[in-house]
Amino acid sequence: MDITPERQQAANDLVAATREVMLAASVTDMDLDEMRAAERVLTEVARMLGKRARPRVVRAPFDGPATARSAGPDHPWPLFAYNPLGIPLQIHFDGDGATARLTPDALYEGPPDLLHGGFSAGLMDCMLGVLIQAQGRRAVTASLDLSYLRPTPLDQPLDLRSRIAEISGRKITAEGWIEHEGRRTVEARGLFIEIDGT
Ligand SMILES: CCCCCCCC(=O)SCCNC(=O)CCNC(=O)[C@H](O)C(C)(C)COP(=O)(O)OP(=O)(O)OC[C@H]1O[C@@H](n2cnc3c(N)ncnc32)[C@H](O)[C@@H]1OP(=O)(O)O
């Protein structure tokens, strides 16, 4: 089924609201009865939405990042607009690199008050992979190495960056990092292999 702009906006708004619910449900401290009442409402919402469902989450078009890149840095590519489990990012393309800003909340906690290292890895995979996609190349991650240089805080703005380091035949090496107040907390280097496919 084609998605009209109105349906797309409605789906994106629904996913954004779901994220709010996920955070609220994770940190709520209300009374038992209220918690049970909220659970009943959410169960009913799940039933309502599930009446007609796709087998998979809506896929963004492969050429979306390349289109955003050619439109310039003021035209970011939104990531995970259709999936509340993904960390939503607005990825800006600038020259040969990509940047994004994120303030992670309590949903992404690993050690107390800090970003979970697995989420850092996911963020880096996205920053590197989408940058490669924005060059019009279809590639998958073959390896991803991370160095956790210092703790990455929650509730603080973080800068995410990536750039292409090397291209050799089907092999593309990209690098990225997470910065807090100008200091790198995480560095990543990934090898991506170009694949055929649609
Ligand atoms: C939301 C948006 C996110 C966007 C980014 C998301 C990216 C992802 O997460 S993709 C999902 C995770 N990745 C995967 O599932 C990939 C699974 N792996 C595979 O499909 C295959 O192993 C694949 C395609 C990587 C390589 O297989 P294949 O096409 O047969 O390549 P193959 O011929 O073995 O290797 C090609 C070259 O890459 C090298 N290579 C392959 N894998 C690796 C590796 N893990 N480490 C180092 N080198 C490797 C080989 O040595 C070879 O090098 P050379 O040409 O110099 O001899």
The ligand as an ORCA input file, in Angstrom:
! r2SCAN-3c Opt
* xyz 0 1
  C      18.878      2.119     10.372
  C      19.911      2.292      9.350
  C      21.104      1.503      9.712
  C      22.027      1.403      8.555
  C      23.200      0.562      8.865
  C      22.829     -0.803      9.285
  C      23.892     -1.725      8.856
  C      23.650     -3.059      9.485
  O      23.466     -3.205     10.650
  S      23.683     -4.398      8.457
  C      23.231     -5.790      9.494
  C      24.421     -6.457     10.132
  N      25.299     -7.058      9.155
  C      25.019     -8.220      8.558
  O      23.993     -8.836      8.794
  C      26.026     -8.741      7.566
  C      26.152    -10.273      7.648
  N      27.307    -10.714      6.870
  C      27.207    -10.939      5.558
  O      26.129    -10.849      4.946
  C      28.455    -11.303      4.811
  O      29.412    -11.852      5.692
  C      29.112    -10.075      4.069
  C      28.131     -9.523      3.023
  C      29.462     -8.963      5.063
  C      30.391    -10.502      3.407
  O      30.133    -11.657      2.666
  P      30.563    -11.789      1.125
  O      29.759    -10.875      0.288
  O      30.536    -13.225      0.789
  O      31.993    -11.190      1.108
  P      33.403    -11.942      1.134
  O      33.704    -12.289     -0.292
  O      33.444    -13.009      2.173
  O      34.334    -10.758      1.632
  C      34.558     -9.605      0.842
  C      35.762     -8.903      1.433
  O      35.374     -8.416      2.752
  C      36.235     -8.980      3.759
  N      35.410     -9.250      4.956
  C      34.181     -9.795      4.976
  N      33.740     -9.872      6.252
  C      34.711     -9.365      7.028
  C      34.853     -9.171      8.434
  N      33.885     -9.497      9.295
  N      35.991     -8.607      8.883
  C      36.973     -8.251      8.040
  N      36.897     -8.414      6.678
  C      35.792     -8.981      6.184
  C      36.785    -10.260      3.152
  O      38.008    -10.618      3.737
  C      36.945     -9.848      1.689
  O      38.105     -9.049      1.554
  P      39.033     -9.142      0.222
  O      38.153     -8.729     -0.904
  O      40.148     -8.181      0.480
  O      39.467    -10.572      0.124
*
